[in-house]
């Protein structure tokens, strides 16, 4: 169910020209939504959210 719904969100972001550097979608086939599964990939959103970049503006 996730890939289809995430594709809709991705399309919405792109349609509204939301800057690609401010969002990303990733899918991990075969992984579940448990603490053990998340512990293997928690670094991905944390590094994305807390990376040092110039402040982006939404146009």
N, C-alpha and C positions, 0 to 999 in steps of 0.2 A: 504494500500500500504506500510506503514511504516514497519510492522514486516518482510515482505519478503525481503525488501531491507536491513534492519538492520541485518538480518540473514546472508546475503551475506558479509557484512562488518565484522561481527563477525567471519565468516569462514576464511576470508582473514587474519585477525589479528592472528587467531590461526594457520593457515597454515604457516605464517611467524614467528611463535613463539614469537610474541610480548608479553612481560610480562603482565600477567593478572592484576597485581597490578597497571598497568599504564592506564588501560581503563576499562570501564564498559558500558553496554547497559541496559537501562531501558525503559519500555513501560507502558503507562498509558491509558488503554482502556477507551474510552468515553470522554477523555479530548481533548480539541482542542488546537490550536496554537495561543492563545490570551494572552494578558497581565494578565488577571484575572487567567487563568489557570496556566500560568508560575509563577505567584506570590505565588501560593500554593506549588510549588516544586523547586523554584530557589535555595533554600538552599542545595539541593542535589548536583548539579554540583559544587557549590561554595565550599562546604565542601570537596568534592573529590579533587578539584584542589588545594586547599590551605591547605590541611592537612599536618601535620608535619610528615615526614617520612625520612628514610635514602635515600640518592640519589640512584636511580635505574640506572642500566646500561642496555642498549639494547645489547643483544648478537647476 
